[in-house]
Amino acid sequence: MNNHKVRKYTIRAVEYLIAAIFAVINLIPVFWGVITSLKNPREISRIPPQIFGFEPTLMHYQTVLSGQFFRSIMNSVLFSLFAIMLGLILGYLAGYGFARRKFRFKSLLFFLVVVGIPLSGGSSVLLIPNYLYMLKLHMTNQFYTLPLIYAAYNLPMAIWIFIAGIKAVPFELEEAARIDGVSQHYIVTRLVPPLVKPSIASAALFIFIGSWNDYITASVMVSGNLKVIQQSIYDFMGFFGLEWGPLTASTTIAVIPILIVFTIAGRQLVSGLTAGAVKG
């Protein structure tokens, strides 16, 4: 084995080792939370804490799901789905326009899209202006309040993903379709979408994560029966201290949908983010 191959395998081994170390560091809190959620109150407060050798119980999960938490789960699911549908429709249409059309102020608008990408992680700076604006329009604490905000926050990222994905589709396909008499409406709604499925999946994932994990915006915009899952998790941080059992049980439930989505669509996420990386 020559020195080049030895160096190549050594670098790859170091990369795997570093990735494994980061994976363990990130998974330890998740593992500890799941273990704590399966302990009774006496075992949770036990010193030194036990990792194994205790009798698992689902009492904390029963406590959590017997209250308003289940309704909060359904609220988060519905709000996320509506935000995904709205964000995908608007993001795809805008992305197609940027990728295939020439119009005035295109560069300026694209710059605004790029600048708005950090909004996908939520924006505390815009929270108060948004609240005052929505309050003036009597749009706070409504079933459509959070889906509109989540779609708006994640729209720049969705547009950016769709631009890259649509640019990776050969324009010759659309030209050939037009020669065959296909309408522009058919091209936009039927021909191109199946070719950018990775972009659709990755944009949907970003919108879902941004919607599902939001707490700050939801805590200001909605309350009562419209509370989302992150707000209900915070309710277990009471005045008299943390309720560790219900708190860890609720956070475990909140993490499960994200793990499922990433397991199913993780490969599509990578494909969607790398679309157009070689062919601009």
C-alpha atoms as one frame of an Amber mdcrd trajectory, in Angstrom:
protein
   0.000   0.000   0.000   1.539   3.295  -1.091   1.788   6.418   1.015  -1.105
   8.099  -0.829  -3.576   5.351   0.145  -2.276   5.266   3.719  -2.797   9.008
   4.008  -6.257   8.744   2.468  -7.394   6.024   4.891  -5.852   7.841   7.844
  -7.735  11.058   7.015 -10.969   9.114   6.582 -10.456   7.320   9.926  -9.863
  10.651  11.674 -13.010  12.104  10.075 -15.088   9.133  11.246 -13.596   9.423
  14.736 -14.402  13.137  14.971 -17.942  12.520  13.660 -18.428   9.725  16.230
 -17.238  11.984  19.069 -19.648  14.770  18.054 -22.472  12.216  17.689 -21.870
  10.875  21.197 -21.699  14.394  22.668 -25.022  15.306  21.050 -26.759  12.022
  21.859 -25.837  11.877  25.560 -28.421  14.549  26.603 -31.091  12.819  24.501
 -30.262   9.437  26.023 -30.275  10.884  29.536 -33.634  12.570  28.943 -35.217
   9.336  27.721 -33.825   7.414  30.710 -35.099  10.054  33.149 -38.568  10.004
  31.582 -38.819   6.283  32.392 -37.956   6.672  36.102 -40.333   7.256  38.990
 -39.853  10.462  41.072 -37.882   8.639  43.762 -35.384   7.218  41.270 -35.044
  10.543  39.466 -33.847  12.258  42.676 -31.565   9.380  43.625 -27.869  10.187
  44.164 -25.789   8.885  42.489 -28.158   8.596  39.527 -28.799   5.200  37.962
 -28.449   4.571  34.267 -29.494   0.934  34.440 -31.030  -1.327  37.057 -34.240
   0.648  37.684 -37.815  -0.406  36.964 -39.115   1.520  33.909 -42.466   3.246
  34.212 -44.688   5.163  31.787 -46.360   7.218  34.500 -44.849  10.487  33.265
 -46.032   9.851  29.711 -49.526   9.116  31.032 -49.439  12.351  33.047 -48.329
  14.372  30.045 -50.804  12.910  27.555 -53.746  13.133  29.955 -53.587  16.943
  30.040 -53.504  19.662  27.382 -50.246  18.370  25.963 -51.965  16.118  23.409
 -53.953  19.081  22.109 -50.730  21.054  21.821 -49.225  18.227  19.759 -52.154
  18.348  17.353 -51.891  22.139  17.155 -48.205  21.910  16.262 -48.914  19.239
  13.651 -51.680  21.262  12.000 -49.781  24.555  12.124 -46.691  22.893  10.652
 -48.660  21.242   7.846 -50.399  24.481   6.871 -47.078  26.354   6.974 -45.452
  23.672   4.807 -48.209  23.794   2.183 -48.201  27.597   2.012 -44.404  27.843
   2.052 -43.954  25.214  -0.668 -46.500  26.805  -3.013 -45.127  30.332  -2.658
 -41.503  29.197  -2.529 -41.828  27.066  -5.666 -43.539  29.785  -7.691 -41.032
  32.420  -6.601 -38.117  30.058  -7.148 -39.340  29.253 -10.657 -39.608  32.936
 -11.442 -36.063  33.632 -10.260 -34.651  30.591 -12.077 -36.465  30.957 -15.426
 -37.504  34.575 -15.858 -35.820  37.925 -16.364 -37.496  40.935 -14.780 -36.672
  44.313 -13.304 -34.985  44.445  -9.892 -34.330  40.710 -10.046 -30.896  41.065
  -8.429 -32.252  43.315  -5.677 -35.109  40.937  -4.887 -32.750  37.969  -4.868
 -30.514  39.883  -2.446 -33.522  40.392  -0.163 -34.249  36.652  -0.337 -30.681
  35.799   0.699 -30.753  38.372   3.507 -34.032  36.872   4.754 -32.679  33.303
   4.996 -31.687  33.661   8.702 -35.399  34.182   9.443 -35.823  30.409   9.027
 -34.329  30.077  12.489 -36.846  32.539  13.913 -36.348  36.238  14.447 -36.595
  37.747  17.904 -35.791  41.161  16.444 -38.974  41.161  14.359 -41.166  39.652
  17.060 -42.457  42.915  18.573 -43.114  44.659  15.221 -44.865  41.536  13.944
 -46.959  41.307  17.088 -48.019  44.957  16.901 -48.821  44.585  13.206 -50.848
  41.410  13.726 -52.578  42.937  16.741 -53.658  45.961  14.710 -55.125  43.635
  12.085 -56.850  41.530  14.792 -54.889  38.475  13.621 -53.354  37.402  16.933
 -54.441  34.246  18.747 -56.169  32.853  15.639 -55.788  29.403  14.085 -54.055
  30.935  11.047 -51.699  33.250  12.976 -48.750  30.898  13.407 -48.972  29.154
   9.994 -48.744  32.555   8.265 -45.770  33.627  10.363 -43.972  30.283  10.027
 -44.443  30.292   6.253 -43.167  33.874   6.032 -40.107  33.181   8.194 -39.113
  30.097   6.187 -40.066  31.406   2.735 -36.618  32.878   1.874 -34.917  29.542
   2.569 -37.552  27.695   0.521 -37.095  30.097  -2.411 -33.327  29.688  -2.307
 -33.639  25.881  -2.322 -36.112  25.919  -5.222 -33.956  28.269  -7.278 -31.032
  25.842  -7.065 -33.241  22.833  -7.779 -35.001  24.348 -10.796 -31.744  25.619
 -12.279 -30.439  22.042 -12.169 -33.306  20.955 -14.440 -32.284  21.341 -18.123
 -34.217  24.178 -19.715 -34.267  22.144 -22.955 -36.965  19.939 -21.414 -39.311
  22.901 -21.137 -38.467  24.075 -24.651 -39.209  20.608 -26.035 -42.516  20.564
 -24.155 -43.504  23.937 -25.638 -42.696  22.680 -29.130 -45.075  19.765 -28.482
 -47.810  22.253 -27.639 -47.683  22.026 -23.836 -48.925  25.117 -22.012 -46.900
  27.117 -19.499 -49.395  26.189 -16.790 -48.770  22.488 -17.413 -44.989  23.007
 -17.333 -45.107  24.827 -14.007 -47.657  22.586 -12.301 -47.046  19.144 -13.834
 -43.717  18.906 -15.657 -41.200  20.591 -13.348 -42.406  19.552  -9.831 -41.595
  15.812 -10.237 -38.083  16.798 -11.345 -37.409  18.849  -8.193 -38.678  16.397
  -5.580 -35.456  16.659  -3.515 -35.897  20.426  -3.361 -39.529  20.024  -2.317
 -38.530  17.566   0.410 -35.690  19.702   1.771 -37.778  22.890   1.755 -40.599
  21.057   3.537 -38.143  19.772   6.149 -36.797  23.242   6.880 -40.294  24.671
   7.232 -41.332  21.766   9.475 -38.319  22.117  11.766 -38.740  25.874  12.014
 -42.439  25.483  12.824 -42.158  22.526  15.195 -39.305  23.915  17.295 -40.631
  27.453  17.665 -41.351  28.713  21.156 -40.721  32.475  21.278 -43.113  33.482
  18.499 -45.841  31.118  19.678 -45.581  32.306  23.283 -46.369  35.866  22.144
 -48.850  35.266  19.326 -51.154  32.549  20.702 -52.387  31.176  24.002 -55.053
  28.942  25.516 -56.336  26.202  23.226 -53.941  27.293  20.472 -50.782  26.592
  22.474 -48.139  24.569  20.637 -45.996  21.735  21.891 -43.010  23.873  22.906
 -45.223  26.060  25.087 -46.673  23.005  26.817 -43.180  21.685  27.503 -42.308
  24.946  29.223 -45.359  24.563  31.481 -43.532  21.793  33.349 -40.989  24.351
  34.545 -43.193  25.434  37.426 -42.852  28.050  40.151 -41.784  25.408  42.669
 -39.114  23.865  40.443 -38.727  21.607  37.451 -40.967  18.583  37.112 -38.219
  16.405  35.682 -40.370  13.381  34.905 -43.081  15.114  32.829 -40.512  17.549
  31.413 -38.270  14.832  29.999 -41.276  12.786  28.843 -42.716  15.740  26.931
 -39.361  16.613  25.341 -38.906  12.986  24.288 -42.304  13.047  22.594 -41.407
  16.338  20.890 -38.157  14.929  19.481 -39.723  11.765  18.011 -41.411  13.438
  14.961 -38.158  15.174  13.980 -36.226  11.901  14.191 -38.862  10.143  12.090
 -38.882  12.869   9.446 -35.091  12.953   9.193 -34.906   9.164   9.023 -37.399
   9.033   6.154 -36.376  12.128   4.195 -32.783  12.769   5.289 -31.318  11.695
   1.951 -33.744  13.954   0.090 -32.600  16.834   2.303 -28.972  16.393   1.251
 -29.958  16.069  -2.417 -32.115  19.173  -2.269 -29.420  21.279  -0.620 -26.753
  20.182  -3.117 -28.960  20.600  -6.198 -27.411  23.032  -8.613 -24.060  22.959
  -6.809 -22.291  21.740  -9.939 -24.626  23.021 -12.619 -25.582  26.641 -11.917
